[in-house]
């Protein structure tokens, strides 16, 4: 039973890291579409914001997966998630018909941030404590 409990934080960290690694690389692959979406939301310097944001996702996910840099990676991803949520899901600017959908995304992002904060607190995921 202890081995299973020891595995759970590792699995959680890998799931979070994998999610952000996928979304970061996906945003880079779909550069034109993502840059257009950033411009549509009024993001200044969208062509610069995209590689910075996707870079934060990729770098943060890799740091999250390593013990030594996990807290920094988690903090990077929390900051990215908060900024991305503010840009793409501003409830003061969404059409009424889309309001509930945006609230759901905001709540999902809040849950991701909660998981990242928990990952920060887990001691030595890959090695002995």
C-alpha positions, -999 to +999 in steps of 0.1 A: +000+000+000+028+024+008+044+019-027+010+029-042+007+060-021+043+069-030+034+067-067+004+090-065+024+123-062+046+112-091+016+105-112+000+138-104+031+157-112+035+139-145-001+145-155+002+182-148+036+184-166+022+165-196-008+187-199+013+219-200+039+203-223+012+193-247-006+227-247+026+247-250+039+227-280+004+227-295+003+265-293+037+267-310+026+243-338-006+263-344+013+296-342-008+315-368-041+305-352-029+312-316-014+346-326-047+355-343-066+345-311-043+366-290-048+396-313-086+392-313-085+393-275-066+426-277-032+413-266-005+438-274+026+423-292+007+390-299+036+378-320+059+381-291+034+370-264+029+336-281+065+323-279+068+338-244+036+321-232+043+288-249+079+289-238+067+294-202+044+263-206+071+241-220+099+253-197+075+252-167+064+216-175+100+204-178+109+221-145+078+207-129+089+172-138+123+176-122+127+175-084+152+203-082+132+228-102+096+216-094+086+246-072+099+271-098+082+252-126+049+251-107+051+288-099+058+296-136+028+276-147+005+292-121+016+326-133+011+316-169-024+301-162-035+333-143-024+356-171-039+333-199-072+331-180-074+369-176-067+374-213-090+347-228-118+345-202-125+381-191-161+377-178-167+414-183-162+411-221-177+378-230-211+375-247-239+365-224-244+332-244-208+322-237-207+333-200-213+299-184-187+283-207-161+308-197-169+303-160-163+266-164-129+272-180-120+296-152-129+270-126-109+243-145-079+267-146-083+274-109-083+236-103-051+233-123-035+260-102-046+241-071-028+210-084+003+230-092+003+245-057+000+210-042+029+198-065+050+226-050+046+212-016+053+176-023+089+168-012+112+148-035+089+132-060+117+112-078+142+105-051+145+098-014+132+126+009 
